[in-house]
Amino acid sequence: MNTIMNTAEFIRVTDLLKKEKIAKNSGNIFAAMMAMRENRPEAICADGFKMSIQASEDHYCQKDDEGSYVSVEVGFPSPSEPLLDEYGDDGVYGYVPLTVVDATVESCSMSSKPLYPIPA
C-alpha cells in the first residue's frame, strides 16, 4: 500500500506501526527485539527515485526539544541527489533536515509527490 505524506508524517506513522508490531510480539522476546531493530521501508517517488530515510538512536539524526525529529539519515538515493551532497558521501547522508528531504523527494519529478510505502 502506498500513501502520500511528508517526511515527518512518514516517521510518525512508521514509528506507530513499529510500536504496534513490538506489542503484538511481546510474548516472543526475539520477535519483539527484531521489530525494534527493523528499518523503515524506502521512500519511492512516482518516477522511480528511491532513498532510505531512517531515524532512531542508531542513526545520524536529531530530535528537537519536543521529541520530534528535525533531521534524519538518508541512505543510498537512486540516482544520487545533489541536494544531499553537503550532508555526506558514499551513499549515507547524516543529519539531513526534514525540509531538505522533502525538497529532495519533491524534486525527483515535477509531477510526483513523495510516495512512502507503509508496511502492513
PEQUI-V468424 format. One record per residue. N is the residue number from 0. RES is the residue in one letter. OMEGA is omega in radians with two decimals (NA if undefined). NEAR is the number of other ideal C-beta (glycine too) atoms within 8 Angstrom. Layout:
<<N & RES & OMEGA & NEAR> <N & RES & OMEGA & NEAR>>
This chain:
<<0 & M & 3.09 & 5> <1 & N & 3.08 & 8> <2 & T & -3.12 & 7> <3 & I & 3.12 & 7> <4 & M & 3.07 & 8> <5 & N & -3.05 & 8> <6 & T & 3.14 & 13> <7 & A & 3.12 & 9> <8 & E & 3.08 & 8> <9 & F & 3.14 & 14> <10 & I & -3.13 & 13> <11 & R & -3.09 & 8> <12 & V & -3.13 & 11> <13 & T & 3.03 & 12> <14 & D & 3.11 & 8> <15 & L & 3.12 & 8> <16 & L & 3.11 & 10> <17 & K & 3.12 & 11> <18 & K & 3.09 & 8> <19 & E & -3.14 & 8> <20 & K & 3.10 & 10> <21 & I & 3.14 & 11> <22 & A & -3.13 & 7> <23 & K & -3.12 & 6> <24 & N & -3.05 & 11> <25 & S & 3.11 & 7> <26 & G & -3.13 & 3> <27 & N & -3.02 & 7> <28 & I & 3.12 & 5> <29 & F & -3.14 & 6> <30 & A & 3.11 & 8> <31 & A & 3.12 & 11> <32 & M & 3.11 & 8> <33 & M & 3.11 & 9> <34 & A & 3.13 & 11> <35 & M & -3.05 & 8> <36 & R & -3.05 & 5> <37 & E & 3.07 & 8> <38 & N & 3.06 & 5> <39 & R & 3.06 & 10> <40 & P & 3.09 & 9> <41 & E & 2.95 & 8> <42 & A & -3.06 & 14> <43 & I & 3.07 & 10> <44 & C & 3.13 & 13> <45 & A & -3.13 & 8> <46 & D & 3.08 & 7> <47 & G & 3.09 & 6> <48 & F & -3.13 & 13> <49 & K & 2.96 & 11> <50 & M & 3.08 & 14> <51 & S & 3.07 & 12> <52 & I & -3.07 & 15> <53 & Q & 3.09 & 12> <54 & A & 3.07 & 10> <55 & S & 3.09 & 6> <56 & E & -3.14 & 3> <57 & D & -3.08 & 3> <58 & H & 3.12 & 10> <59 & Y & -3.09 & 8> <60 & C & -3.10 & 13> <61 & Q & 3.06 & 7> <62 & K & 3.03 & 8> <63 & D & -3.09 & 8> <64 & D & 3.12 & 3> <65 & E & 3.12 & 5> <66 & G & 3.10 & 5> <67 & S & 3.12 & 7> <68 & Y & 3.07 & 12> <69 & V & 3.05 & 8> <70 & S & -3.08 & 9> <71 & V & 3.02 & 14> <72 & E & 3.09 & 15> <73 & V & -3.12 & 16> <74 & G & 2.92 & 11> <75 & F & 3.06 & 8> <76 & P & -3.11 & 14> <77 & S & 0.01 & 7> <78 & P & -3.13 & 5> <79 & S & -3.04 & 6> <80 & E & -3.12 & 12> <81 & P & 3.12 & 5> <82 & L & -3.09 & 8> <83 & L & -2.99 & 14> <84 & D & -3.09 & 7> <85 & E & -3.07 & 3> <86 & Y & 3.11 & 10> <87 & G & 3.10 & 9> <88 & D & -3.13 & 6> <89 & D & 3.04 & 4> <90 & G & -3.14 & 6> <91 & V & -3.07 & 11> <92 & Y & -3.05 & 12> <93 & G & 3.06 & 10> <94 & Y & 3.12 & 9> <95 & V & 3.13 & 13> <96 & P & -3.13 & 8> <97 & L & 3.13 & 13> <98 & T & 3.12 & 6> <99 & V & 3.11 & 11> <100 & V & 3.11 & 13> <101 & D & 3.12 & 11> <102 & A & 3.11 & 9> <103 & T & -3.12 & 14> <104 & V & -3.14 & 14> <105 & E & -3.12 & 9> <106 & S & -3.07 & 7> <107 & C & 3.05 & 10> <108 & S & -3.09 & 8> <109 & M & -3.09 & 3> <110 & S & -3.05 & 4> <111 & S & 3.00 & 11> <112 & K & 3.12 & 7> <113 & P & 3.08 & 14> <114 & L & -3.12 & 12> <115 & Y & 3.09 & 13> <116 & P & 3.13 & 9> <117 & I & -3.12 & 11> <118 & P & 3.14 & 6> <119 & A & NA & 3>>
